[in-house]
Amino acid sequence: MEPVCVRTNCADRVLLNPCDFENMLDYGNAVVCELNAQLNGCKSLLPAWHCTDIDICFNLIPPQSYLSLKPNTNPFLYCSEANCEPHVCPIGPSNLTLHVPLNEMAQDALINYARCVANSYTIKCPTLQRLIIRGIYFRLCYDLFPPSLGCFPNDPFLCHNMTMKLHVIYSCCGELD
């Protein structure tokens, strides 16, 4: 069940630095934990009574609000066993640096983007039911199986082995005819 971790105090923001972690799997999990805590106000999933859940997992691209703070980086791609040395991936027309520190402003840009993605998706509920967003969570997923294949900096195809995605739980709630 999500989120991966639970925090009870959201007042103290965690500044995320990849060099504070043994590897980038640990860093990626810490990023997911902090973003989820701030996104959901340190609250757990809302209960569902008379609801039908619709789970959707979105692929993400760095939003402009984030890129204006951290150009040529991608906060959604990770090489799980890498250390905190610069990890550059040739993606598309440019080289993107992965595993960058995330201050509050960068985190807020990602959190606001997640809310925008979740709110922009349209779901039509049956008559007499209303749509609610019951949960929004970042999650870290392995790109390839088995993950032991590793990843290689500067390789356009094997530069990362994990991707952060957005998991949204939409619910149609209320009485049915």
C-alpha positions as CSV (number, residue, x, y, z in Angstrom):
1,M,0.0,0.0,0.0
2,E,1.1,3.5,-0.6
3,P,2.8,5.7,0.5
4,V,6.1,3.9,1.0
5,C,6.7,5.7,4.2
6,V,4.7,7.7,6.7
7,R,5.7,10.9,8.3
8,T,3.7,12.5,11.1
9,N,5.3,16.0,11.0
10,C,5.1,17.8,7.7
11,A,6.1,21.2,9.2
12,D,9.8,20.2,9.0
13,R,10.7,20.0,5.3
14,V,13.5,17.6,4.3
15,L,16.1,19.0,2.0
16,L,17.1,16.1,-0.3
17,N,20.7,15.7,-1.2
18,P,21.8,12.5,-3.0
19,C,25.2,12.5,-1.2
20,D,23.4,11.9,2.0
21,F,22.5,8.4,0.8
22,E,24.5,5.2,0.1
23,N,23.0,4.7,-3.4
24,M,20.4,6.3,-5.6
25,L,17.8,3.7,-4.8
26,D,17.8,5.0,-1.2
27,Y,17.8,8.6,-2.5
28,G,14.9,7.9,-4.9
29,N,12.9,6.3,-2.0
30,A,13.7,9.4,0.2
31,V,12.5,11.7,-2.6
32,V,9.3,9.7,-3.0
33,C,8.7,9.7,0.7
34,E,9.2,13.5,1.1
35,L,7.2,14.4,-2.0
36,N,4.3,12.1,-0.8
37,A,4.4,13.5,2.7
38,Q,4.2,17.1,1.4
39,L,1.7,16.3,-1.3
40,N,-0.7,14.6,1.1
41,G,-0.1,16.7,4.2
42,C,1.3,13.6,6.1
43,K,-2.1,12.0,6.0
44,S,-3.0,8.5,4.9
45,L,-5.4,7.5,2.1
46,L,-8.9,8.7,2.5
47,P,-11.4,5.9,3.4
48,A,-13.7,4.7,0.6
49,W,-17.4,4.1,1.4
50,H,-19.8,3.5,-1.5
51,C,-16.9,4.1,-3.9
52,T,-15.5,2.5,-7.0
53,D,-11.8,3.1,-7.3
54,I,-10.0,3.8,-10.6
55,D,-6.2,3.5,-10.3
56,I,-4.1,5.3,-12.9
57,C,-0.4,5.5,-13.1
58,F,1.0,8.4,-15.1
59,N,4.4,8.8,-16.7
60,L,5.9,12.1,-15.9
61,I,8.1,14.6,-17.7
62,P,9.9,17.4,-15.8
63,P,7.6,20.5,-15.7
64,Q,8.8,23.9,-16.8
65,S,8.4,25.2,-13.3
66,Y,11.0,22.7,-12.2
67,L,13.3,23.1,-15.2
68,S,13.5,26.8,-14.7
69,L,15.1,26.0,-11.3
70,K,17.2,23.1,-12.4
71,P,17.8,23.1,-16.2
72,N,19.0,20.0,-18.0
73,T,18.1,17.7,-15.1
74,N,15.4,15.0,-14.7
75,P,14.1,14.3,-11.2
76,F,12.1,11.3,-12.4
77,L,14.9,9.0,-13.6
78,Y,17.3,7.0,-11.3
79,C,20.1,4.6,-11.5
80,S,19.5,2.5,-8.4
81,E,23.1,1.4,-7.6
82,A,24.8,4.7,-8.6
83,N,26.5,6.9,-6.0
84,C,26.1,10.7,-5.8
85,E,28.6,11.5,-8.5
86,P,27.1,13.4,-11.4
87,H,25.2,10.9,-13.6
88,V,24.6,12.2,-17.1
89,C,22.2,10.6,-19.5
90,P,21.9,11.4,-23.2
91,I,18.1,11.7,-23.5
92,G,16.5,13.3,-26.5
93,P,18.4,16.2,-27.9
94,S,20.3,17.0,-24.7
95,N,22.3,15.5,-21.9
96,L,20.3,15.4,-18.6
97,T,21.8,15.1,-15.2
98,L,20.1,12.7,-12.8
99,H,20.2,12.5,-9.0
100,V,20.3,16.2,-8.2
101,P,19.6,17.8,-4.8
102,L,16.0,19.0,-4.4
103,N,15.4,22.0,-2.3
104,E,11.9,23.2,-1.2
105,M,11.3,25.2,-4.3
106,A,12.2,22.2,-6.6
107,Q,10.0,19.9,-4.4
108,D,7.1,22.4,-4.6
109,A,7.4,22.5,-8.4
110,L,7.1,18.7,-8.5
111,I,4.2,18.6,-6.0
112,N,2.2,21.3,-7.9
113,Y,2.9,19.5,-11.1
114,A,1.5,16.2,-9.6
115,R,-1.7,18.0,-8.5
116,C,-2.1,19.5,-12.0
117,V,-1.6,16.1,-13.7
118,A,-4.1,14.5,-11.3
119,N,-6.7,17.3,-11.8
120,S,-6.4,17.4,-15.5
121,Y,-7.5,13.8,-16.1
122,T,-11.2,13.5,-16.8
123,I,-13.3,10.6,-15.5
124,K,-17.0,10.4,-15.9
125,C,-18.8,8.8,-13.0
126,P,-22.2,7.1,-13.2
127,T,-25.3,9.3,-12.5
128,L,-25.7,10.2,-8.8
129,Q,-22.0,9.6,-8.1
130,R,-19.3,12.2,-7.7
131,L,-15.7,12.0,-8.5
132,I,-13.1,12.5,-5.8
133,I,-9.3,12.1,-5.9
134,R,-8.7,9.7,-3.0
135,G,-5.0,9.6,-3.3
136,I,-2.0,11.0,-5.2
137,Y,1.3,9.3,-4.7
138,F,4.7,9.3,-6.4
139,R,6.1,5.8,-6.8
140,L,9.5,4.5,-7.9
141,C,9.3,1.7,-10.4
142,Y,12.1,-0.4,-12.0
143,D,12.2,0.0,-15.8
144,L,13.7,-3.4,-16.5
145,F,13.5,-6.7,-14.9
146,P,15.7,-7.9,-13.3
147,P,17.1,-4.7,-11.9
148,S,20.5,-6.3,-11.6
149,L,21.2,-5.5,-15.2
150,G,22.5,-2.2,-13.9
151,C,22.7,1.1,-15.7
152,F,25.5,3.0,-17.4
153,P,26.1,6.8,-17.5
154,N,26.3,8.2,-21.0
155,D,24.4,5.2,-22.5
156,P,21.3,6.4,-24.3
157,F,19.4,3.2,-23.6
158,L,20.7,1.9,-20.2
159,C,21.5,5.1,-18.4
160,H,18.8,4.6,-15.8
161,N,16.9,1.7,-14.4
162,M,14.2,3.3,-12.3
163,T,11.5,5.9,-13.1
164,M,9.3,7.9,-10.7
165,K,5.6,7.8,-11.7
166,L,2.5,9.3,-10.4
167,H,-0.2,7.0,-9.0
168,V,-3.6,8.6,-8.7
169,I,-6.6,6.9,-7.1
170,Y,-9.8,8.4,-8.5
171,S,-13.1,7.3,-6.9
172,C,-16.7,7.5,-8.0
173,C,-18.6,7.8,-4.8
174,G,-22.3,7.9,-3.7
175,E,-25.5,6.0,-4.1
176,L,-26.2,4.1,-7.3
177,D,-29.7,4.0,-8.8
